[in-house]
Amino acid sequence: MPMARIGSKDGVNLSPAILVTNQADWEEIAAKLDRETEFALDTESNSLHCYRERVCLIQIGTKEETFLLDPLAVDDLSSLGRLLADPAIVKVLHGSDYDLRSLNRDYDFTIQGLFDTQVAARFLGSTSPNLAWVLKDSLGISIPKSRRMQTSDWGRRPLSSPAIEYTANDVAYL
């Protein structure tokens, strides 16, 4: 499986992100995720670049690994649907509204056991609840954010190394 080194501006070295582009690898990873008590989740879509947007990348982070699931290359995501519906596994998202709507629209997935760090930050009085600010303000961790990456056409392949690093950082610290 292709991998990319991810890390923060602070020089923190994290485990490699694993780009998942085939069904067999995904099923192996899904079986590992089924044994987790929690994982972080984020999605990237191509909404700025097409009329009918779709989820183009699903980032999943555990305490030890980061997976970048390519739904344009992996046909059967039903095991992800089962994981998301399992209330025994806590799913940590930041600003989950768009992700939830997108996963439901594209795959009819619903999520049980959701913890939204943006909602938590608002309850704690954060005045700027975007992920980069919350991480910096709460934990002193800086993650690189790029307007260019945020507005990328996530439906284009192959994904660049900067795109892989950017998306992996979104779940590595959740």
C-alpha positions in Angstrom: 0.0 0.0 0.0 1.4 3.5 -0.8 2.4 5.5 2.3 3.2 9.1 3.0 5.0 10.5 6.1 2.8 13.0 7.9 3.7 15.4 10.7 3.1 18.9 12.0 5.0 22.2 11.7 6.2 21.5 15.2 8.3 18.6 13.9 6.2 15.8 15.4 6.7 12.6 13.5 3.6 10.5 13.1 3.2 7.1 11.6 2.9 6.9 7.8 -0.6 7.5 6.3 -1.7 4.4 4.3 -3.5 5.2 1.1 -6.1 2.4 0.5 -6.9 1.9 -3.1 -8.2 -1.7 -3.4 -10.9 -3.8 -1.9 -8.7 -6.5 -0.3 -6.6 -3.9 1.6 -9.8 -2.1 2.7 -11.4 -5.2 4.1 -8.2 -6.0 6.1 -8.2 -2.5 7.5 -11.9 -2.6 8.3 -11.4 -5.8 10.3 -8.7 -4.0 12.3 -11.0 -1.0 12.8 -13.7 -3.3 14.1 -11.5 -4.0 17.1 -11.0 -0.2 17.9 -13.0 1.6 20.6 -12.7 4.9 18.8 -11.4 6.4 15.6 -11.3 9.8 13.9 -13.0 10.5 10.6 -13.1 13.2 8.0 -14.0 13.4 4.3 -13.1 15.4 1.3 -15.5 16.0 -1.6 -15.3 17.7 -5.0 -18.1 20.1 -4.4 -16.3 23.1 -5.9 -15.5 21.4 -9.1 -18.6 19.6 -10.3 -22.4 19.8 -10.4 -23.0 16.6 -8.5 -20.5 16.5 -5.7 -19.4 13.2 -4.2 -17.2 12.0 -1.4 -13.7 11.5 -2.9 -11.6 10.6 0.1 -12.3 9.3 3.6 -9.7 9.8 6.2 -9.7 7.5 9.2 -7.3 7.9 12.1 -6.7 5.6 15.1 -4.3 6.3 17.9 -1.6 4.5 15.9 -2.4 4.6 12.3 -3.9 6.9 9.6 -5.8 5.5 6.6 -6.8 7.4 3.5 -9.6 5.4 1.9 -10.2 6.1 -1.7 -13.9 5.5 -2.5 -13.2 6.2 -6.2 -11.0 3.1 -6.2 -12.7 0.8 -3.6 -16.2 -0.3 -4.7 -17.7 -1.8 -1.7 -17.8 0.4 1.4 -20.4 -1.6 3.3 -18.0 -2.5 6.0 -17.4 1.2 6.7 -21.2 1.6 7.0 -21.3 -1.1 9.6 -18.4 0.5 11.5 -20.1 3.9 11.5 -23.4 2.4 12.7 -21.7 0.6 15.6 -22.5 2.6 18.8 -19.7 0.8 20.7 -17.1 2.6 18.6 -16.7 6.3 19.2 -16.4 8.3 16.0 -14.5 11.6 16.5 -15.2 14.2 13.8 -14.7 18.0 13.7 -17.6 20.0 12.2 -19.4 16.8 11.4 -22.5 18.2 9.7 -21.1 18.2 6.2 -19.4 14.8 6.6 -22.6 13.3 7.9 -24.8 14.7 5.2 -22.2 13.6 2.5 -21.8 10.1 3.8 -25.6 9.7 4.0 -26.2 11.2 0.6 -23.6 9.0 -1.2 -23.8 5.8 0.8 -26.9 5.9 3.0 -24.6 5.7 6.0 -25.7 6.9 9.5 -23.3 7.4 12.4 -23.8 6.2 16.0 -21.4 7.1 18.8 -20.5 10.5 17.4 -18.2 12.9 19.2 -17.8 16.3 17.4 -14.8 18.2 18.6 -16.1 21.5 17.1 -19.3 21.2 19.2 -17.1 20.4 22.2 -14.9 23.5 21.5 -18.0 25.7 21.3 -19.2 24.4 24.7 -15.8 25.3 26.1 -16.1 28.8 24.8 -13.9 28.7 21.7 -14.6 31.7 19.5 -12.9 30.2 16.4 -13.9 26.5 16.4 -12.0 25.5 13.2 -9.8 22.5 13.7 -6.4 24.2 13.3 -7.4 26.9 15.8 -8.8 24.4 18.3 -5.7 22.3 18.2 -3.4 25.3 18.6 -5.5 26.9 21.3 -6.2 23.7 23.3 -3.1 21.5 22.7 -0.4 23.9 21.3 -0.3 21.8 18.1 0.0 23.5 14.7 -1.2 21.7 11.6 -0.5 23.1 8.2 -3.6 24.5 6.6 -3.7 25.6 3.0 -6.5 27.3 1.2 -5.2 25.7 -2.0 -5.6 22.2 -0.5 -9.0 23.1 1.1 -10.4 24.0 -2.4 -8.7 21.2 -4.3 -10.5 19.0 -6.8 -10.4 15.9 -4.6 -11.8 13.8 -7.5 -8.6 14.1 -9.4 -6.1 11.2 -9.3 -3.4 10.6 -8.5 -3.4 12.4 -5.2 -0.3 14.5 -4.7 2.0 14.1 -1.7 1.0 17.5 -0.3 -2.7 16.4 -0.6 -2.0 13.2 1.2 -0.2 15.0 4.0 -2.9 17.6 4.3 -5.7 15.1 4.6 -3.9 12.8 6.9 -3.2 15.7 9.3 -7.0 16.3 9.6 -7.5 13.0 11.5 -4.1 12.4 13.0 -4.7 14.7 15.9 -8.5 14.2 16.4 
